[in-house]
Amino acid sequence: MKAGFAEREYTPDEGVVPGQIEEGDAVGKRTPLMAHVAVIESGNTGTVLVSLDLLFASTEFITKLRHRICEITGISVEHILVACTHTHTGCAIDCDVWAFKGDTKNMEYIEKQTIDAVYAAWENRSEVKMGVASGFDARFNFCRDWYTVDGYIVMNPGHHKRDKLVKPYAAVDHSVNVMRFDDLDGKPRCFVVNYANHLDTTHAPDMKFGADYAGYMRHALQAEYGEDVAVLFLNGCCANVNHYDFGNHFDRTAHCRHGVIPAEEIGNGLAETVKNLCPPPVTEAKDIRIEGRSRMHLTSRRKASRAQKEWAQKTVEAMNSGVEVRKREQLLADMYLHEDPAIPNTVDIEIQVLQIGPWTIVGLPGEIYSDIGLKIKANSPFANTVIVEIANGYTGYISPDIIQRAGNYEGIYSMVAYTGLGSADVLINGATDMLNAMFYADNQASFGGLRDKPLD
């Protein structure tokens, strides 16, 4: 087995940060924004994993990038996964996000740096050893949607409402999944880390660019194993997950020291979890099975309802009469009243299933609720199933029907939440069918049929 790894930075000196409702500006950086690439080959096939420190990027941009990588490497597009980490302190992207208007010019440089990293990873391929392991870390990721005594589901309820909270809406995936590559002498060359938590932990007056806790995790692992070690972060299903522990009423995180920003605390903590996995990954130099499949799945697209348009009209009238209206409501009202009638009624969602030796990755192109990811894992016939969100494009929040009906942030129709009822089932059933198809096809390929066992 051969593999090559490379990273390239694209952090601007200054610019817009699109990760919040209001537009924000950043100057300088806390940690670099980078493209991280791993090219893996075994036998006659291969795969490419790309992790981009971005909030997200359009499906059009990611599709173009995957095809360029295919041209460079000769590896099938179905075997190429490009995921965004979802850092909320990333640079400008090519999608509209609330008050931020997409910037395609910035993406040209990101594409260039990513392609440079692909070339470098492709050219420095060498024999490697690979191993995987999984750990558990429940210190930092918590469900941010809660049932209340009034019969609602609310997002980020705040600690002042603790008496009204009943229980979290859903369970959270606390697994820390690690794929490690060593050279033949046993020196680490790359870590691929999968963990589910919003990269939205730092809000400061002196806004700076950064990869959030993933950036600090990389720094900590590189301090331990060498600055030339590549670290790819693949975010899990965390649409409803962040670092606020409303169950125990911690304002930041359960283990955040005074004066330390949560991003640094979480990143260093996850690095410790990765370093202390028990049992640790045992790397071996041997060929592995690499197989990838990608299928488009159709789901419904929401449009502004009559009630939403009536609300929008009243909101605009209130604004015109001098009533102060929050920015989010202003933007929703404008969206509902000026919706393009030519918007299609459906959304195409790509589901990718990618087997890399003992790991089977399911790539989903949106912000995915934790219970969706956990159900896919429970249904999978594979022993090690890893779910990666914001993979191969972006289709907004994809939430269960109850969340869409609840009317909270992730569920209400907006520019970042537009797939309709039944979309969660499309993901669960589609991914399950693809995993089962790959599992049984692998068995057939491996055994070629079974013989009758002779009688004793």
VOPAGU-2260 file (C-alpha; in pm, 1 decimal, decimal comma):
REM VOPAGU-2260
SITE   aa  ch    i         X         Y         Z
SITE  MET   A    0       0,0       0,0       0,0
SITE  LYS   A    1     119,7     348,4     -89,6
SITE  ALA   A    2       0,6     687,7      31,3
SITE  GLY   A    3      98,2    1052,3       3,6
SITE  PHE   A    4      -2,8    1350,1     214,2
SITE  ALA   A    5      15,6    1727,5     174,7
SITE  GLU   A    6    -127,3    2051,9     312,4
SITE  ARG   A    7    -152,0    2402,8     169,4
SITE  GLU   A    8    -259,4    2723,2     345,6
SITE  TYR   A    9    -502,4    2983,2     207,0
SITE  THR   A   10    -568,7    3211,1     508,0
SITE  PRO   A   11    -635,2    3572,2     397,9
SITE  ASP   A   12    -467,9    3860,6     580,7
SITE  GLU   A   13    -813,1    4007,3     638,3
SITE  GLY   A   14   -1165,8    3968,9     511,7
SITE  VAL   A   15   -1522,4    3863,3     578,5
SITE  VAL   A   16   -1616,1    3572,9     807,2
SITE  PRO   A   17   -1944,2    3416,7     685,2
SITE  GLY   A   18   -2015,5    3195,6     986,7
SITE  GLN   A   19   -2276,3    3405,5    1169,8
SITE  ILE   A   20   -2608,0    3581,3    1101,1
SITE  GLU   A   21   -2440,2    3921,9    1086,0
SITE  GLU   A   22   -2142,1    3980,6     860,7
SITE  GLY   A   23   -1815,3    3987,5    1052,2
SITE  ASP   A   24   -1463,0    4091,4     959,9
SITE  ALA   A   25   -1143,6    3918,2    1064,3
SITE  VAL   A   26    -785,1    4040,0    1073,8
SITE  GLY   A   27    -503,1    3789,5    1121,2
SITE  LYS   A   28    -537,1    3428,6    1231,6
SITE  ARG   A   29    -536,7    3206,1    1536,6
SITE  THR   A   30    -470,0    2892,0    1337,0
SITE  PRO   A   31    -421,4    2861,7     959,1
SITE  LEU   A   32    -697,7    2775,2     714,3
SITE  MET   A   33    -572,8    2489,7     501,2
SITE  ALA   A   34    -645,4    2224,7     243,2
SITE  HIS   A   35    -542,0    1881,9     374,6
SITE  VAL   A   36    -501,8    1593,9     126,7
SITE  ALA   A   37    -441,6    1219,5     156,5
SITE  VAL   A   38    -392,2    1002,2    -153,8
SITE  ILE   A   39    -413,1     630,0     -77,4
SITE  GLU   A   40    -340,2     345,3    -320,2
SITE  SER   A   41    -369,6     -28,8    -283,6
SITE  GLY   A   42    -357,4    -283,3    -562,1
SITE  ASN   A   43    -506,1    -136,0    -877,1
SITE  THR   A   44    -725,8     124,4    -712,1
SITE  GLY   A   45    -705,6     425,6    -484,7
SITE  THR   A   46    -889,8     699,3    -300,6
SITE  VAL   A   47    -839,0    1067,5    -221,7
SITE  LEU   A   48    -954,1    1235,5      99,0
SITE  VAL   A   49    -962,8    1616,5     112,6
SITE  SER   A   50   -1046,2    1823,5     420,9
SITE  LEU   A   51   -1101,2    2198,4     368,7
SITE  ASP   A   52   -1110,5    2449,4     654,3
SITE  LEU   A   53   -1427,8    2620,0     530,8
SITE  LEU   A   54   -1778,0    2677,2     664,5
SITE  PHE   A   55   -1895,6    2493,3     351,8
SITE  ALA   A   56   -1876,9    2534,7     -25,0
SITE  SER   A   57   -2123,3    2499,1    -309,9
SITE  THR   A   58   -2186,7    2160,7    -464,9
SITE  GLU   A   59   -2078,6    2308,0    -799,2
SITE  PHE   A   60   -1736,6    2406,1    -661,5
SITE  ILE   A   61   -1678,7    2071,7    -490,0
SITE  THR   A   62   -1790,9    1876,3    -798,2
SITE  LYS   A   63   -1547,0    2069,4   -1017,3
SITE  LEU   A   64   -1271,1    2006,7    -763,2
SITE  ARG   A   65   -1337,7    1631,4    -751,9
SITE  HIS   A   66   -1324,6    1607,8   -1130,7
SITE  ARG   A   67    -993,6    1796,0   -1141,1
SITE  ILE   A   68    -853,0    1556,4    -880,1
SITE  CYS   A   69    -974,1    1267,3   -1094,7
SITE  GLU   A   70    -787,9    1408,5   -1395,7
SITE  ILE   A   71    -465,4    1444,8   -1194,0
SITE  THR   A   72    -468,3    1106,0   -1024,9
SITE  GLY   A   73    -679,2     886,1   -1251,2
SITE  ILE   A   74    -879,7     788,7    -942,4
SITE  SER   A   75   -1255,9     761,2    -994,0
SITE  VAL   A   76   -1471,5    1050,3    -872,0
SITE  GLU   A   77   -1669,8     795,9    -668,7
SITE  HIS   A   78   -1348,7     729,6    -474,0
SITE  ILE   A   79   -1282,4    1099,0    -403,2
SITE  LEU   A   80   -1428,7    1260,5     -90,9
SITE  VAL   A   81   -1401,3    1636,7     -33,2
SITE  ALA   A   82   -1534,0    1754,3     304,2
SITE  CYS   A   83   -1550,6    2095,3     469,1
SITE  THR   A   84   -1475,9    2114,7     840,1
SITE  HIS   A   85   -1749,3    2375,4     898,3
SITE  THR   A   86   -1530,7    2623,2    1084,4
SITE  HIS   A   87   -1730,5    2937,7    1162,0
SITE  THR   A   88   -1414,4    3147,9    1158,3
SITE  GLY   A   89   -1323,6    3053,4     802,7
SITE  CYS   A   90   -1284,0    3283,1     503,7
SITE  ALA   A   91   -1532,2    3392,0     236,3
SITE  ILE   A   92   -1706,2    3115,1      40,1
SITE  ASP   A   93   -1917,4    3096,4    -276,1
SITE  CYS   A   94   -2255,1    3051,9    -100,1
SITE  ASP   A   95   -2494,2    3309,6      42,7
SITE  VAL   A   96   -2508,8    3269,9     421,5
SITE  TRP   A   97   -2756,0    3500,9     590,6
SITE  ALA   A   98   -2615,2    3853,8     551,4
SITE  PHE   A   99   -2306,2    3730,7     367,9
SITE  LYS   A  100   -2317,9    3721,1     -12,9
SITE  GLY   A  101   -2116,6    3450,4    -182,7
SITE  ASP   A  102   -1769,6    3540,9    -312,1
SITE  THR   A  103   -1651,9    3326,5    -602,4
SITE  LYS   A  104   -1318,0    3510,0    -640,2
SITE  ASN   A  105   -1186,1    3380,7    -309,6
SITE  MET   A  106   -1264,0    3024,8    -417,2
SITE  GLU   A  107   -1019,8    3048,1    -707,8
SITE  TYR   A  108    -726,0    3069,0    -467,7
SITE  ILE   A  109    -866,7    2793,8    -247,5
SITE  GLU   A  110    -901,0    2571,4    -554,2
SITE  LYS   A  111    -543,0    2648,8    -660,5
SITE  GLN   A  112    -400,3    2565,5    -317,6
SITE  THR   A  113    -605,8    2247,0    -295,3
SITE  ILE   A  114    -489,5    2128,9    -636,4
SITE  ASP   A  115    -129,7    2210,2    -542,3
SITE  ALA   A  116    -174,2    1991,5    -233,3
SITE  VAL   A  117    -315,8    1710,2    -447,5
SITE  TYR   A  118     -16,2    1725,6    -683,3
SITE  ALA   A  119     222,6    1723,3    -386,4
SITE  ALA   A  120      47,5    1429,7    -218,1
SITE  TRP   A  121      40,7    1238,9    -546,5
SITE  GLU   A  122     410,7    1294,8    -608,7
SITE  ASN   A  123     528,3    1201,3    -257,8
SITE  ARG   A  124     350,7     864,6    -241,6
SITE  SER   A  125     550,0     596,2     -66,5
SITE  GLU   A  126     498,1     264,0     108,0
SITE  VAL   A  127     308,7     306,2     434,5
SITE  LYS   A  128     156,3     114,6     719,3
SITE  MET   A  129    -204,8     183,4     819,6
SITE  GLY   A  130    -422,1     117,3    1124,7
SITE  VAL   A  131    -747,4     235,6    1275,4
SITE  ALA   A  132    -888,4     274,1    1625,1
SITE  SER   A  133   -1183,7     436,5    1798,0
SITE  GLY   A  134   -1212,7     620,2    2126,8
SITE  PHE   A  135   -1483,1     794,7    2325,7
SITE  ASP   A  136   -1489,1    1157,6    2441,4
SITE  ALA   A  137   -1809,9    1300,9    2588,5
SITE  ARG   A  138   -1649,7    1610,9    2740,2
SITE  PHE   A  139   -1708,0    1853,3    2457,7
SITE  ASN   A  140   -2011,0    1774,5    2238,5
SITE  PHE   A  141   -2370,9    1812,6    2357,3
SITE  CYS   A  142   -2714,4    1826,3    2197,1
SITE  ARG   A  143   -2817,3    2190,6    2159,8
SITE  ASP   A  144   -3188,9    2116,9    2099,0
SITE  TRP   A  145   -3400,1    2052,7    2407,9
SITE  TYR   A  146   -3757,3    1953,3    2488,1
SITE  THR   A  147   -3921,7    2200,5    2725,8
SITE  VAL   A  148   -4200,0    2164,1    2981,8
SITE  ASP   A  149   -4417,5    2377,1    2750,2
SITE  GLY   A  150   -4404,9    2108,9    2481,2
SITE  TYR   A  151   -4157,1    2281,1    2248,2
SITE  ILE   A  152   -3818,7    2191,7    2104,6
SITE  VAL   A  153   -3581,5    2486,3    2135,7
SITE  MET   A  154   -3225,9    2542,0    2016,3
SITE  ASN   A  155   -2959,5    2678,4    2253,4
SITE  PRO   A  156   -3214,3    2749,7    2528,8
SITE  GLY   A  157   -2963,6    2923,0    2755,0
SITE  HIS   A  158   -2889,5    2853,5    3119,1
SITE  HIS   A  159   -3150,5    3099,5    3242,8
SITE  LYS   A  160   -3421,1    2857,7    3120,8
SITE  ARG   A  161   -3284,2    2555,3    3304,9
SITE  ASP   A  162   -3610,8    2504,3    3497,4
SITE  LYS   A  163   -3800,2    2464,4    3170,0
SITE  LEU   A  164   -3571,7    2202,1    3016,2
SITE  VAL   A  165   -3682,6    1837,5    3016,8
SITE  LYS   A  166   -3425,8    1645,1    2812,3
SITE  PRO   A  167   -3209,0    1675,4    2499,9
SITE  TYR   A  168   -3385,1    1611,3    2171,3
SITE  ALA   A  169   -3140,9    1341,4    2060,1
SITE  ALA   A  170   -2834,0    1141,9    2153,7
SITE  VAL   A  171   -2491,6    1261,2    2040,1
SITE  ASP   A  172   -2215,0    1054,2    1879,3
SITE  HIS   A  173   -1917,4    1078,9    2116,9
SITE  SER   A  174   -1690,0     849,0    1917,0
SITE  VAL   A  175   -1343,8     967,3    1811,1
SITE  ASN   A  176   -1249,0     764,0    1504,2
SITE  VAL   A  177    -885,9     764,8    1393,6
SITE  MET   A  178    -707,6     632,1    1086,6
SITE  ARG   A  179    -328,7     650,1    1120,1
SITE  PHE   A  180     -58,3     613,6     856,5
SITE  ASP   A  181     306,9     545,9     943,2
SITE  ASP   A  182     614,5     508,1     726,5
SITE  LEU   A  183     775,7     165,4     722,2
SITE  ASP   A  184     993,9     264,5    1019,2
SITE  GLY   A  185     684,6     336,5    1229,3
SITE  LYS   A  186     702,1     718,5    1219,9
SITE  PRO   A  187     354,4     876,7    1190,0
SITE  ARG   A  188     285,3    1053,8     862,1
SITE  CYS   A  189     -88,4    1125,2     879,6
SITE  PHE   A  190    -389,0    1112,7    1111,7
SITE  VAL   A  191    -747,0    1117,9     980,6
SITE  VAL   A  192    -976,5    1212,7    1271,3
SITE  ASN   A  193   -1355,8    1196,3    1272,4
SITE  TYR   A  194   -1555,3    1362,8    1554,2
SITE  ALA   A  195   -1899,4    1524,4    1566,3
SITE  ASN   A  196   -1917,5    1880,4    1697,5
SITE  HIS   A  197   -1989,2    2225,7    1558,9
SITE  LEU   A  198   -1674,9    2425,2    1488,0
SITE  ASP   A  199   -1842,1    2733,5    1629,7
SITE  THR   A  200   -1671,9    2774,8    1964,6
SITE  THR   A  201   -1499,2    3113,6    1943,7
SITE  HIS   A  202   -1674,7    3449,6    1948,9
SITE  ALA   A  203   -1444,3    3738,3    2032,0
SITE  PRO   A  204   -1434,9    4112,7    1968,9
SITE  ASP   A  205   -1097,3    4069,9    1800,6
SITE  MET   A  206   -1220,3    3824,1    1538,3
SITE  LYS   A  207    -944,8    3625,8    1369,5
SITE  PHE   A  208    -948,7    3354,3    1109,2
SITE  GLY   A  209    -899,1    2999,5    1229,7
SITE  ALA   A  210    -985,0    2632,8    1193,0
SITE  ASP   A  211   -1149,1    2635,1    1538,2
SITE  TYR   A  212   -1078,7    2331,9    1759,6
SITE  ALA   A  213    -963,1    2124,2    1459,9
SITE  GLY   A  214    -675,3    2369,3    1412,8
SITE  TYR   A  215    -562,7    2339,9    1775,1
SITE  MET   A  216    -595,1    1961,5    1758,5
SITE  ARG   A  217    -361,2    1960,8    1458,3
SITE  HIS   A  218    -109,0    2180,4    1638,4
SITE  ALA   A  219    -111,2    1949,8    1940,9
SITE  LEU   A  220     -65,9    1632,8    1732,5
SITE  GLN   A  221     210,3    1792,0    1526,5
SITE  ALA   A  222     385,6    1904,2    1846,2
SITE  GLU   A  223     381,3    1541,2    1958,8
SITE  TYR   A  224     461,3    1360,2    1633,2
SITE  GLY   A  225     634,7    1616,8    1410,3
SITE  GLU   A  226     546,2    1928,8    1215,2
SITE  ASP   A  227     542,4    1735,7     887,4
SITE  VAL   A  228     255,8    1511,0    1003,8
SITE  ALA   A  229     -67,2    1576,4     813,1
SITE  VAL   A  230    -393,7    1586,1    1009,2
SITE  LEU   A  231    -723,4    1560,8     821,8
SITE  PHE   A  232   -1035,3    1643,2    1022,2
SITE  LEU   A  233   -1368,2    1498,5     902,5
SITE  ASN   A  234   -1667,3    1632,6    1094,3
SITE  GLY   A  235   -1942,5    1396,6    1203,1
SITE  CYS   A  236   -2317,6    1459,3    1221,3
SITE  CYS   A  237   -2346,0    1771,3    1435,5
SITE  ALA   A  238   -2628,4    1988,2    1300,4
SITE  ASN   A  239   -2779,8    1985,0    1650,3
SITE  VAL   A  240   -2452,7    1953,6    1845,1
SITE  ASN   A  241   -2221,9    2213,5    2000,9
SITE  HIS   A  242   -2002,9    2266,1    2308,8
SITE  TYR   A  243   -2268,2    2414,0    2540,7
SITE  ASP   A  244   -2361,3    2174,4    2819,5
SITE  PHE   A  245   -2712,9    2286,8    2910,9
SITE  GLY   A  246   -2774,6    1968,4    3107,8
SITE  ASN   A  247   -2508,9    2059,4    3363,6
SITE  HIS   A  248   -2530,8    2435,0    3305,6
SITE  PHE   A  249   -2174,4    2498,3    3197,3
SITE  ASP   A  250   -2139,3    2823,7    3008,8
SITE  ARG   A  251   -1855,0    2706,7    2789,0
SITE  THR   A  252   -1738,0    2347,8    2819,8
SITE  ALA   A  253   -1716,6    2103,3    3104,5
SITE  HIS   A  254   -1337,3    2129,5    3112,0
SITE  CYS   A  255   -1258,1    2484,2    3000,3
SITE  ARG   A  256   -1006,3    2663,6    3219,1
SITE  HIS   A  257   -1046,4    3032,6    3293,0
SITE  GLY   A  258    -891,5    3245,2    3021,0
SITE  VAL   A  259    -865,0    2964,1    2765,4
SITE  ILE   A  260   -1089,8    2983,6    2459,8
SITE  PRO   A  261   -1303,8    2673,7    2405,2
SITE  ALA   A  262   -1147,3    2601,0    2064,6
SITE  GLU   A  263    -804,8    2553,3    2221,3
SITE  GLU   A  264    -940,0    2348,2    2511,3
SITE  ILE   A  265   -1139,6    2116,0    2286,8
SITE  GLY   A  266    -859,6    2080,5    2031,3
SITE  ASN   A  267    -599,5    1992,6    2293,8
SITE  GLY   A  268    -843,3    1756,4    2464,4
SITE  LEU   A  269    -921,9    1569,2    2143,1
SITE  ALA   A  270    -550,6    1544,1    2064,8
SITE  GLU   A  271    -500,2    1377,1    2404,0
SITE  THR   A  272    -782,9    1135,5    2324,0
SITE  VAL   A  273    -622,2    1052,8    1989,3
SITE  LYS   A  274    -280,1     999,0    2149,3
SITE  ASN   A  275    -420,4     778,3    2427,5
SITE  LEU   A  276    -655,3     552,3    2230,7
SITE  CYS   A  277    -689,3     216,8    2400,9
SITE  PRO   A  278    -628,1      -9,3    2227,1
SITE  PRO   A  279    -413,7     209,1    2000,0
SITE  PRO   A  280    -416,4     176,2    1620,8
SITE  VAL   A  281    -187,4    -104,6    1509,3
SITE  THR   A  282     -40,5      -5,4    1174,0
SITE  GLU   A  283      42,9    -273,9     919,7
SITE  ALA   A  284     199,6    -271,3     574,4
SITE  LYS   A  285     -44,2    -468,9     363,5
SITE  ASP   A  286    -287,9    -420,1      79,3
SITE  ILE   A  287    -639,2    -312,7     170,9
SITE  ARG   A  288    -970,5    -310,0      -9,0
SITE  ILE   A  289   -1072,2      28,0    -152,8
SITE  GLU   A  290   -1420,1      56,9    -296,1
SITE  GLY   A  291   -1644,6     356,4    -355,9
SITE  ARG   A  292   -1999,1     415,7    -469,6
SITE  SER   A  293   -2193,6     735,3    -515,2
SITE  ARG   A  294   -2563,7     773,3    -584,0
SITE  MET   A  295   -2798,8    1069,0    -620,2
SITE  HIS   A  296   -3111,6    1059,1    -405,6
SITE  LEU   A  297   -3412,5    1282,8    -462,0
SITE  THR   A  298   -3592,3    1466,7    -184,1
SITE  SER   A  299   -3844,4    1748,6    -166,7
SITE  ARG   A  300   -3752,1    2116,1    -154,9
SITE  ARG   A  301   -3937,5    2362,4      61,1
SITE  LYS   A  302   -4074,9    2694,8     -56,1
SITE  ALA   A  303   -4228,2    2983,1     134,8
SITE  SER   A  304   -4579,9    2898,7     250,7
SITE  ARG   A  305   -4871,2    3139,1     246,1
SITE  ALA   A  306   -4839,6    3182,8     622,2
SITE  GLN   A  307   -4469,1    3261,1     591,0
SITE  LYS   A  308   -4534,6    3519,2     319,2
SITE  GLU   A  309   -4804,4    3681,8     533,1
SITE  TRP   A  310   -4562,4    3690,1     828,1
SITE  ALA   A  311   -4296,6    3840,9     602,7
SITE  GLN   A  312   -4531,6    4115,7     486,0
SITE  LYS   A  313   -4622,7    4205,7     844,4
SITE  THR   A  314   -4254,3    4205,9     938,7
SITE  VAL   A  315   -4169,5    4449,0     657,9
SITE  GLU   A  316   -4459,0    4674,3     755,8
SITE  ALA   A  317   -4337,0    4673,9    1115,7
SITE  MET   A  318   -3986,3    4765,4    1003,7
SITE  ASN   A  319   -4120,1    5048,8     789,2
SITE  SER   A  320   -4308,6    5186,3    1089,4
SITE  GLY   A  321   -3990,4    5200,1    1295,9
SITE  VAL   A  322   -4016,0    4872,8    1489,9
SITE  GLU   A  323   -3676,2    4716,5    1555,9
SITE  VAL   A  324   -3652,6    4372,4    1395,8
SITE  ARG   A  325   -3367,3    4124,3    1439,9
SITE  LYS   A  326   -3139,2    4073,0    1140,8
SITE  ARG   A  327   -3240,0    3710,0    1094,3
SITE  GLU   A  328   -3608,7    3803,1    1070,3
SITE  GLN   A  329   -3525,6    4078,7     823,4
SITE  LEU   A  330   -3338,9    3835,0     600,9
SITE  LEU   A  331   -3610,4    3568,3     620,1
SITE  ALA   A  332   -3881,3    3822,2     534,9
SITE  ASP   A  333   -3687,8    3939,6     230,3
SITE  MET   A  334   -3628,0    3579,0     122,3
SITE  TYR   A  335   -3995,0    3480,0     153,7
SITE  LEU   A  336   -4125,6    3785,6     -31,1
SITE  HIS   A  337   -3874,6    3771,4    -316,7
SITE  GLU   A  338   -3851,3    3397,6    -367,9
SITE  ASP   A  339   -3772,7    3293,8    -724,3
SITE  PRO   A  340   -4078,2    3109,5    -860,6
SITE  ALA   A  341   -3848,8    2903,2   -1084,2
SITE  ILE   A  342   -3688,5    2725,9    -788,1
SITE  PRO   A  343   -3730,3    2348,7    -847,2
SITE  ASN   A  344   -3950,1    2140,5    -621,4
SITE  THR   A  345   -3681,7    1881,5    -553,9
SITE  VAL   A  346   -3323,0    1860,8    -430,1
SITE  ASP   A  347   -3061,6    1610,1    -543,8
SITE  ILE   A  348   -2858,9    1471,3    -254,2
SITE  GLU   A  349   -2542,4    1272,4    -320,7
SITE  ILE   A  350   -2469,6     987,9     -82,7
SITE  GLN   A  351   -2121,5     840,6    -102,7
SITE  VAL   A  352   -2010,7     512,2      50,9
SITE  LEU   A  353   -1634,1     469,7      56,1
SITE  GLN   A  354   -1452,9     165,4     198,4
SITE  ILE   A  355   -1085,6     212,7     292,0
SITE  GLY   A  356    -973,4    -111,0     449,9
SITE  PRO   A  357   -1137,7    -145,4     791,8
SITE  TRP   A  358   -1317,6     190,8     760,9
SITE  THR   A  359   -1639,0     247,2     569,5
SITE  ILE   A  360   -1715,7     616,7     525,7
SITE  VAL   A  361   -2061,6     753,8     449,5
SITE  GLY   A  362   -2036,5    1103,5     302,6
SITE  LEU   A  363   -2344,9    1327,9     326,0
SITE  PRO   A  364   -2361,8    1678,1     171,4
SITE  GLY   A  365   -2525,8    1885,8     443,0
SITE  GLU   A  366   -2545,5    1962,1     813,3
SITE  ILE   A  367   -2689,2    1638,1     942,4
SITE  TYR   A  368   -2874,4    1573,5    1268,7
SITE  SER   A  369   -2699,7    1341,4    1512,7
SITE  ASP   A  370   -2986,6    1091,8    1527,5
SITE  ILE   A  371   -2972,3    1050,1    1148,7
SITE  GLY   A  372   -2604,2     957,8    1165,4
SITE  LEU   A  373   -2654,1     722,4    1460,0
SITE  LYS   A  374   -2934,3     539,5    1277,7
SITE  ILE   A  375   -2715,8     492,2     969,3
SITE  LYS   A  376   -2439,0     353,2    1190,5
SITE  ALA   A  377   -2683,5     118,4    1364,9
SITE  ASN   A  378   -2809,9      -9,4    1028,6
SITE  SER   A  379   -2464,0     -60,9     878,3
SITE  PRO   A  380   -2340,1    -418,1     829,8
SITE  PHE   A  381   -1979,2    -294,9     857,2
SITE  ALA   A  382   -1792,9    -301,1    1187,3
SITE  ASN   A  383   -1642,3      47,5    1152,4
SITE  THR   A  384   -1878,8     295,0     990,5
SITE  VAL   A  385   -1776,7     660,4     993,0
SITE  ILE   A  386   -2024,4     934,5     898,9
SITE  VAL   A  387   -1891,9    1256,5     745,3
SITE  GLU   A  388   -2114,3    1560,1     695,9
SITE  ILE   A  389   -2071,9    1849,8     450,2
SITE  ALA   A  390   -1907,8    1601,6     214,3
SITE  ASN   A  391   -1902,9    1656,0    -163,7
SITE  GLY   A  392   -2123,6    1965,1    -152,0
SITE  TYR   A  393   -2380,0    2147,1      56,6
SITE  THR   A  394   -2757,0    2104,6      80,6
SITE  GLY   A  395   -2814,9    2291,7     406,8
SITE  TYR   A  396   -2947,6    2152,7     732,6
SITE  ILE   A  397   -3107,1    1811,7     688,2
SITE  SER   A  398   -3328,2    1749,2     987,4
SITE  PRO   A  399   -3595,4    1501,1    1099,6
SITE  ASP   A  400   -3956,7    1595,2    1032,6
SITE  ILE   A  401   -4024,8    1681,0    1397,3
SITE  ILE   A  402   -3753,9    1948,7    1387,9
SITE  GLN   A  403   -3896,8    2100,4    1071,0
SITE  ARG   A  404   -4238,8    2118,6    1235,6
SITE  ALA   A  405   -4095,7    2256,0    1561,4
SITE  GLY   A  406   -3991,0    2579,8    1392,7
SITE  ASN   A  407   -3653,1    2621,4    1560,6
SITE  TYR   A  408   -3339,6    2750,3    1386,3
SITE  GLU   A  409   -3225,2    2432,5    1211,4
SITE  GLY   A  410   -3576,3    2337,7    1101,6
SITE  ILE   A  411   -3742,4    2655,7     981,9
SITE  TYR   A  412   -3727,7    2718,9     607,1
SITE  SER   A  413   -3430,6    2940,6     522,0
SITE  MET   A  414   -3134,5    2969,6     285,1
SITE  VAL   A  415   -2951,6    2711,8     499,5
SITE  ALA   A  416   -3249,7    2480,5     563,5
SITE  TYR   A  417   -3455,0    2402,3     257,1
SITE  THR   A  418   -3490,8    2024,8     217,5
SITE  GLY   A  419   -3843,2    1909,2     296,3
SITE  LEU   A  420   -4025,4    1651,5     501,9
SITE  GLY   A  421   -3895,3    1298,3     462,8
SITE  SER   A  422   -3537,9    1406,5     388,1
SITE  ALA   A  423   -3400,3    1233,0     698,2
SITE  ASP   A  424   -3553,6     903,8     582,8
SITE  VAL   A  425   -3404,6     955,3     236,5
SITE  LEU   A  426   -3057,7     970,6     393,2
SITE  ILE   A  427   -3110,9     682,4     635,3
SITE  ASN   A  428   -3270,3     446,8     383,7
SITE  GLY   A  429   -3042,2     548,8      97,4
SITE  ALA   A  430   -2720,3     508,0     296,1
SITE  THR   A  431   -2840,1     178,9     447,9
SITE  ASP   A  432   -2921,8      33,0     106,3
SITE  MET   A  433   -2581,9     139,0     -31,1
SITE  LEU   A  434   -2394,7      -4,0     268,7
SITE  ASN   A  435   -2578,3    -334,4     240,1
SITE  ALA   A  436   -2515,6    -352,1    -134,5
SITE  MET   A  437   -2143,9    -293,2     -84,9
SITE  PHE   A  438   -2121,1    -542,2     201,1
SITE  TYR   A  439   -2283,3    -828,5      13,4
SITE  ALA   A  440   -2099,8    -748,3    -309,9
SITE  ASP   A  441   -1772,3    -761,0    -115,9
SITE  ASN   A  442   -1862,1   -1101,5      27,1
SITE  GLN   A  443   -1940,5   -1233,8    -318,8
SITE  ALA   A  444   -1614,2   -1093,1    -456,2
SITE  SER   A  445   -1417,7   -1237,3    -166,4
SITE  PHE   A  446   -1559,0   -1588,8    -163,5
SITE  GLY   A  447   -1696,6   -1634,7    -513,9
SITE  GLY   A  448   -1962,5   -1863,1    -370,8
SITE  LEU   A  449   -1950,5   -2129,3     -99,7
SITE  ARG   A  450   -1900,9   -2504,2    -124,3
SITE  ASP   A  451   -2109,3   -2763,4      51,3
SITE  LYS   A  452   -1927,3   -2887,3     356,7
SITE  PRO   A  453   -1871,5   -3265,0     335,2
SITE  LEU   A  454   -2031,9   -3481,8     598,1
SITE  ASP   A  455   -1803,9   -3614,9     870,8
